Amino acid sequence: MKINALVNYWDKHASGRLTREPSLMSVCDRHHEYLERLSARYPLKTTQELLRDLISTALDELETSFPYEQGARVVALDEDGDEIYEDEGLTPRFVRLSQKHIQRLKSREVESAT
């Protein structure tokens, strides 16, 4: 999701799966004022929900902004028959680390449920 699509997301009151571990943070005065204005605009969203959505959206956008670095291995052919090489840049490493941490969080949830 792009930052400019976030307002549409909030307008539809989307929800998702949340971890059980809360995150606390401090923000500068200017950003605190932005959050206050957003809270006034979307009174059904808490400040924590707004922060969660902003951080999630920024991380999604960050992942898609990583530059492609062509690897040596051909992984597919495009519609014209041209070779598509694997990405050896930050994206696949980021995805692997994300999956690792998601599995860790899921196993914690299973452990705490039993």
C-alpha positions in Angstrom: 0.0 0.0 0.0 1.2 3.5 -0.8 1.0 6.4 1.6 -1.5 8.1 -0.6 -3.8 5.1 -0.4 -3.8 5.0 3.4 -6.6 7.5 3.9 -8.8 5.3 1.7 -7.8 2.3 3.9 -8.8 4.2 7.0 -12.1 5.4 5.5 -13.0 1.7 5.0 -12.1 0.8 8.6 -10.0 -2.1 7.5 -8.6 -4.4 10.1 -5.9 -7.0 10.2 -4.2 -9.6 12.4 -2.3 -8.0 15.3 0.6 -9.3 17.4 0.1 -9.6 21.1 3.3 -7.6 21.7 2.6 -3.9 22.0 5.1 -1.3 20.8 5.6 2.0 22.6 7.3 5.0 21.0 7.8 8.7 21.4 7.4 11.2 18.5 8.6 14.8 18.0 6.1 17.6 18.7 5.5 18.2 15.1 4.5 14.6 14.4 2.5 14.5 17.6 0.5 17.4 16.2 -0.1 15.6 12.9 -1.4 12.6 14.9 -3.7 14.9 16.8 -5.1 16.2 13.6 -5.5 12.7 12.1 -7.3 11.7 15.3 -9.7 14.6 14.9 -10.3 13.6 11.3 -10.8 9.9 12.1 -12.3 9.8 15.6 -13.1 6.1 15.4 -9.3 5.4 15.2 -7.1 5.5 18.2 -3.7 7.2 18.0 -2.1 3.7 18.4 -4.2 2.5 15.4 -3.1 5.5 13.3 0.5 4.9 14.2 0.2 1.2 13.5 -1.3 1.9 10.0 1.3 4.5 9.2 4.2 2.3 10.2 2.7 -0.7 8.3 2.2 1.4 5.2 5.7 2.9 5.4 7.3 -0.5 5.8 5.3 -1.9 2.9 6.4 1.0 0.7 10.0 0.6 1.9 10.0 -3.0 0.8 8.8 -2.1 -2.6 11.4 0.6 -3.0 14.4 -1.6 -2.6 16.4 -1.5 -5.8 16.6 -4.7 -8.0 20.0 -6.2 -8.2 20.3 -8.8 -11.0 21.6 -12.2 -9.9 23.3 -14.8 -12.0 20.4 -17.3 -12.1 17.6 -17.2 -14.6 14.3 -17.7 -12.7 11.7 -17.2 -15.5 11.1 -16.0 -19.0 8.9 -13.0 -19.8 6.1 -13.0 -22.4 8.7 -12.1 -25.1 11.0 -15.1 -24.1 13.6 -12.8 -22.5 15.3 -14.1 -19.4 14.4 -12.8 -16.0 17.1 -13.1 -13.4 16.7 -13.5 -9.7 16.9 -10.5 -7.5 20.0 -10.6 -5.2 19.3 -7.2 -3.7 17.6 -6.2 -0.4 14.1 -7.4 -1.3 14.7 -11.2 -1.0 16.7 -10.8 2.1 14.1 -8.6 3.7 11.3 -11.1 2.7 13.3 -14.0 4.2 13.9 -12.1 7.5 10.2 -11.0 7.6 9.0 -14.6 7.2 11.4 -15.8 9.9 10.1 -13.2 12.3 6.5 -13.9 11.4 7.0 -17.6 12.2 8.6 -16.6 15.5 5.6 -14.5 16.4 3.2 -17.2 15.4 5.0 -19.8 17.5 4.8 -17.5 20.5 1.1 -17.1 20.0 0.6 -20.9 19.9 2.7 -21.3 23.0 0.8 -18.7 24.9 -2.6 -20.2 23.8 -1.7 -23.6 25.4 
